[in-house]
Amino acid sequence: MRLGNAFLSAALTMAAVSSVAYAQTSDREKARLIMLDRCVEQSSNRNNLFEDFAAACRCASKKTASKLTDAQIASVISAGKVTGSAASVWNEQMAACK
């Protein structure tokens, strides 16, 4: 039982540290991480090779995050995905990164 409690305590501590670190992350970085996560998730559902889509997703999320306006960044964060005018920027960058 003690081992289970120690594991649970360690897991909760790691989760708390992770959420604090995320809270201190810039909005642009939060948006990049959202775009990266969604891209990897969607690509993995298509049975693509991980190395191929992971590299393209990293490239596109980094380039897109640097090109979006602050309003578009806020939109990505609030929606949890790329929407509206940010989608055209994403599509351009994804095509350039493939």
C-alpha positions, 0 to 999 in steps of 0.5 A: 500500500505504501508503494501505491501511495508513494507512486500516487504522490509522485504522479500528483506532484509531477502533474502539479509541476507540469501545470505550473510550467504550462501556465508560465508558457507564452501564449505563442508557445501554447498555440504551437504545442496545441498545433503540434499535438493535434497534427501528430494525433491526426496524422497518427490516425492515418497510419503514416510513418511516425518519423515523417509526420512528426518532422512535418508537424514540428516544422509546420507548428513552429513556422505557423506559430511565428507567423500568426497574429496575437489574435490568431494565437488567442483563437487557437488557444481558446478553440484548442485547434487551428480555425479561421484565418489561422487555418490558411497559414497552417495549410501553407506551412504544412505544405512547405514542411512536407 
